[in-house]
């Protein structure tokens, strides 16, 4: 579904993305995790070409988005649904009109619009809220409108940019279950951006870990959470709160050392200033993302 080849994104001399290569399979839920400033949202904006990459190729459904004309790009964007962290609803439009908006932009006939929107609102549990305005909805209901709008054009791919981070934990589970149900029903491919490890563990099939614009590790969810191989991934997993009170006070490794500045990255591996295993080679050589024991690791 998606093939990223050596993506770089530079803002005024600042490397937001560094040589990102990633493949996302058709029908897969690929989670991307990393701390703030890791480049997750920048990667999303490169995939849908809201901000074209400085270099590299973005291939979606077999078409290189970088080389398309503006008209061709508009058509291809219709095949990518977007779900945002803060909903991005139009406050002056009702629930029905918000879901209708992408259909209007794509000149879908009125009769077809009505039938499709009614079906979608029923599907996401908002059939009784069609005439409500965003200000009259809860956070979970607003995100359901966002999901309904994202699937209105029947896309093959949906990019979810931290879609549950603004919601209460009890509401998060409802939205995540809805996303999984829709994925199974329509055979959708999800690119799911997040920083909550438990959310990614629940929804993703495969996980990509990012740190300061670099990919550290890509593995199946089961492999990553049970046996992380990159030191940064291992520290992330160590930070997951333990529900078992007997394990809660067990010794945990804590990251030490200097936190690198995103605008002035250290030479070599960008994690070496905090990595307890760093050698002289790590300080001088950028590690290549390569296959290791059935996964991809840059270490």
C-alpha positions as CSV (number, residue, x, y, z in Angstrom):
1,X,0.0,0.0,0.0
2,X,2.8,2.4,1.0
3,X,6.4,2.3,0.1
4,X,8.7,5.1,1.4
5,X,12.2,5.2,-0.1
6,X,14.9,7.3,1.5
7,X,12.6,10.1,2.6
8,X,14.3,13.3,3.8
9,X,12.6,16.5,4.9
10,X,14.6,19.6,5.7
11,X,13.2,22.9,7.2
12,X,15.7,25.8,7.1
13,X,18.6,23.5,7.5
14,X,16.9,21.4,10.2
15,X,16.6,17.7,9.2
16,X,13.1,16.6,10.4
17,X,13.3,13.3,8.6
18,X,16.5,11.4,7.8
19,X,16.6,8.7,5.2
20,X,13.3,7.1,6.1
21,X,12.5,3.8,4.3
22,X,9.3,1.9,5.3
23,X,6.9,-0.5,3.6
24,X,3.2,-0.8,4.7
25,X,1.3,-3.8,3.4
26,X,-2.2,-3.8,2.0
27,X,-4.7,-4.4,4.8
28,X,-2.2,-3.9,7.6
29,X,-2.4,-1.6,10.6
30,X,1.1,-0.1,11.0
31,X,1.8,1.9,14.2
32,X,4.4,4.6,14.4
33,X,5.6,5.5,17.9
34,X,8.2,8.0,19.2
35,X,8.5,11.0,21.5
36,X,7.5,14.5,20.5
37,X,9.8,15.8,17.8
38,X,10.5,12.3,16.5
39,X,9.1,13.3,13.1
40,X,5.8,11.3,13.1
41,X,3.5,14.0,12.0
42,X,6.0,15.3,9.5
43,X,6.1,11.8,8.0
44,X,2.3,11.9,7.6
45,X,2.4,15.3,5.9
46,X,4.9,13.9,3.4
47,X,2.8,10.8,2.7
48,X,-0.3,12.8,1.8
49,X,2.0,15.5,0.1
50,X,0.7,18.4,2.2
51,X,4.5,19.0,2.6
52,X,6.4,17.1,-0.1
53,X,9.7,15.5,1.0
54,X,12.9,17.3,0.2
55,X,14.1,14.1,-1.4
56,X,13.0,10.5,-1.7
57,X,9.9,8.7,-3.1
58,X,6.5,8.3,-1.6
59,X,4.7,5.4,-3.5
60,X,1.0,4.9,-2.5
61,X,-1.0,2.2,-4.3
62,X,1.8,1.9,-6.9
63,X,1.9,5.6,-7.8
64,X,4.8,7.9,-6.9
65,X,3.1,10.9,-5.2
66,X,6.2,13.0,-5.7
67,X,6.1,12.9,-9.5
68,X,2.3,13.4,-10.0
69,X,0.8,16.6,-11.4
70,X,-1.4,18.7,-9.2
71,X,-4.6,17.3,-10.8
72,X,-3.3,13.7,-10.5
73,X,-2.4,14.4,-6.9
74,X,-5.8,15.7,-6.0
75,X,-7.3,12.5,-7.4
76,X,-4.9,10.3,-5.4
77,X,-5.5,12.2,-2.2
78,X,-9.1,11.2,-2.4
79,X,-8.0,7.6,-1.8
80,X,-6.4,8.6,1.5
81,X,-8.6,9.3,4.5
82,X,-7.3,11.4,7.4
83,X,-8.3,11.3,11.1
84,X,-6.8,14.1,13.2
85,X,-6.0,14.5,16.9
86,X,-8.2,17.5,17.4
87,X,-11.0,16.4,15.1
88,X,-10.7,19.4,12.6
89,X,-14.5,19.6,12.3
90,X,-16.2,22.6,10.7
91,X,-18.0,24.3,13.6
92,X,-20.7,26.0,11.4
93,X,-21.7,22.7,9.9
94,X,-23.9,19.9,11.3
95,X,-22.7,16.3,11.8
96,X,-24.3,15.4,8.5
97,X,-22.8,18.4,6.7
98,X,-19.3,17.7,8.1
99,X,-19.4,14.1,6.7
100,X,-20.9,15.4,3.4
101,X,-18.0,18.0,2.9
102,X,-15.5,15.7,1.2
103,X,-18.3,14.3,-1.0
104,X,-19.2,17.8,-2.1
105,X,-15.6,18.6,-2.9
106,X,-15.5,15.4,-5.0
107,X,-18.8,16.2,-6.8
108,X,-20.5,13.0,-5.7
109,X,-24.2,13.3,-6.8
110,X,-26.7,14.4,-4.1
111,X,-28.7,11.2,-4.1
112,X,-25.6,9.1,-3.6
113,X,-24.3,11.5,-1.0
114,X,-27.5,11.1,1.1
115,X,-27.5,7.3,1.0
116,X,-23.8,7.0,1.7
117,X,-23.8,9.5,4.6
118,X,-26.9,7.8,6.3
119,X,-25.2,4.4,6.1
120,X,-21.9,5.8,7.5
121,X,-23.6,7.6,10.4
122,X,-25.5,4.4,11.3
123,X,-22.2,2.6,11.2
124,X,-20.4,4.9,13.6
125,X,-23.4,5.2,16.0
126,X,-24.3,8.8,15.1
127,X,-27.6,8.4,13.2
128,X,-29.4,10.3,16.0
129,X,-26.9,13.2,15.9
130,X,-27.0,14.1,12.3
131,X,-28.4,17.6,12.9
132,X,-26.2,18.4,15.9
133,X,-23.3,20.8,15.7
134,X,-19.7,20.0,16.9
135,X,-20.2,22.2,20.0
136,X,-23.0,20.0,21.1
137,X,-20.9,16.8,20.9
138,X,-18.6,15.0,23.3
139,X,-14.9,14.4,22.4
140,X,-15.7,10.8,21.5
141,X,-18.6,11.8,19.3
142,X,-16.5,14.4,17.5
143,X,-13.9,11.8,16.7
144,X,-16.6,9.5,15.4
145,X,-17.6,12.3,13.0
146,X,-14.0,12.5,12.0
147,X,-13.9,8.8,11.3
148,X,-17.1,9.0,9.3
149,X,-15.7,11.8,7.2
150,X,-12.5,9.9,6.7
151,X,-14.3,6.8,5.2
152,X,-16.9,8.9,3.2
153,X,-14.9,8.7,0.0
154,X,-14.3,4.9,0.5
155,X,-10.5,5.2,0.7
156,X,-8.1,2.3,0.6
157,X,-5.8,3.9,3.2
158,X,-6.6,5.9,6.4
159,X,-3.9,7.9,8.1
160,X,-4.6,8.3,11.8
161,X,-2.6,11.1,13.4
162,X,-2.8,10.5,17.2
163,X,-6.6,10.1,16.9
164,X,-7.3,9.2,20.5
165,X,-4.7,11.2,22.5
166,X,-7.2,14.0,23.1
167,X,-9.9,11.6,24.5
168,X,-10.5,10.2,28.0
169,X,-9.2,6.6,28.4
170,X,-12.7,5.2,28.7
171,X,-13.6,6.8,25.4
172,X,-10.3,5.8,23.7
173,X,-11.3,2.1,23.9
174,X,-14.6,2.8,22.1
175,X,-13.0,4.7,19.3
176,X,-10.2,2.1,18.9
177,X,-12.7,-0.7,18.8
178,X,-14.7,1.2,16.1
179,X,-11.5,1.7,14.0
180,X,-10.7,-2.1,14.2
181,X,-14.2,-3.0,13.3
182,X,-14.2,-0.7,10.3
183,X,-10.7,-2.0,9.2
184,X,-12.0,-5.6,9.2
185,X,-15.3,-4.7,7.5
186,X,-13.7,-2.7,4.6
187,X,-10.3,-4.2,4.5
188,X,-8.7,-0.9,5.2
189,X,-5.0,-0.1,5.6
190,X,-4.2,2.1,8.6
191,X,-1.1,4.2,9.3
192,X,-1.6,4.9,13.0
193,X,0.6,7.6,14.6
194,X,0.8,7.6,18.4
195,X,2.9,8.0,21.5
196,X,0.9,5.8,23.9
197,X,2.5,2.4,23.9
198,X,-0.6,0.6,25.2
199,X,-2.7,2.1,22.4
200,X,-0.3,1.0,19.7
201,X,0.0,-2.4,21.3
202,X,-3.8,-2.8,21.1
203,X,-4.4,-1.7,17.5
204,X,-1.2,-2.3,15.4
205,X,-0.1,-5.4,13.5
206,X,3.4,-4.0,13.0
207,X,5.2,-1.1,14.7
208,X,7.8,1.4,13.5
209,X,9.8,3.2,16.3
210,X,11.2,6.7,15.5
211,X,13.7,8.8,17.3
212,X,14.7,12.4,16.2
213,X,13.7,11.8,12.5
214,X,15.3,8.4,12.3
215,X,13.7,4.9,12.2
216,X,15.2,2.8,15.0
217,X,13.3,-0.5,14.6
218,X,10.4,-2.0,12.6
219,X,8.9,-5.3,13.8
220,X,5.7,-7.1,14.4
221,X,3.9,-6.0,17.6
222,X,4.5,-9.3,19.3
223,X,8.3,-9.2,18.5
224,X,8.7,-5.6,19.5
225,X,6.9,-5.7,22.8
226,X,8.3,-9.1,24.0
227,X,11.9,-8.7,22.7
228,X,12.9,-5.2,21.6
229,X,16.3,-5.1,20.0
230,X,17.2,-1.4,19.6
231,X,18.3,0.2,22.9
232,X,15.8,3.1,22.5
233,X,12.9,0.6,22.0
234,X,14.0,-1.4,25.0
235,X,13.9,1.8,27.2
236,X,10.5,2.7,25.8
237,X,9.2,-0.8,26.8
238,X,10.8,-0.5,30.2
239,X,8.8,2.7,30.8
240,X,5.4,1.0,30.4
241,X,3.6,1.1,33.8
242,X,3.1,-2.3,35.4
243,X,-0.3,-3.3,36.6
244,X,1.1,-6.0,38.9
245,X,1.9,-4.3,42.3
246,X,4.6,-6.9,43.0
247,X,6.5,-5.9,39.8
248,X,5.8,-2.2,40.1
249,X,8.8,-1.4,42.3
250,X,11.2,-3.6,40.5
251,X,14.4,-1.9,39.3
252,X,14.0,-0.1,36.0
253,X,16.6,1.2,33.8
254,X,16.5,5.0,33.4
255,X,17.9,6.9,30.5
256,X,20.8,9.0,31.4
257,X,23.0,11.4,29.4
258,X,22.3,14.5,27.3
259,X,19.1,14.8,25.4
260,X,20.2,15.8,21.8
261,X,18.7,18.9,20.2
262,X,16.6,18.1,17.1
263,X,18.2,21.2,15.4
264,X,21.7,20.1,16.2
265,X,21.9,16.3,16.1
266,X,25.1,14.6,17.3
267,X,27.4,12.9,14.8
268,X,27.0,9.2,14.2
269,X,23.9,7.5,15.9
270,X,21.6,10.2,17.2
271,X,20.9,8.1,20.3
272,X,24.5,7.6,21.3
273,X,24.5,10.4,23.9
274,X,22.0,8.5,25.9
275,X,22.8,4.9,25.1
276,X,24.6,2.8,27.7
277,X,26.0,0.5,25.0
278,X,27.5,3.2,22.8
279,X,31.0,2.6,21.4
280,X,33.3,4.9,19.5
281,X,31.8,3.6,16.3
282,X,28.4,4.8,17.4
283,X,29.8,8.3,17.8
284,X,31.1,8.5,14.2
285,X,28.9,6.2,12.0
286,X,25.2,6.5,11.3
287,X,23.8,3.0,11.7
288,X,22.1,1.6,8.6
289,X,18.5,0.2,8.9
290,X,19.0,-3.5,8.1
291,X,17.4,-6.8,8.6
292,X,18.2,-8.6,11.8
293,X,16.5,-11.7,13.1
294,X,13.3,-11.1,11.1
295,X,13.0,-7.4,11.7
296,X,14.6,-4.1,10.7
297,X,17.0,-2.5,13.2
298,X,19.3,0.5,12.9
299,X,21.9,-0.2,15.5
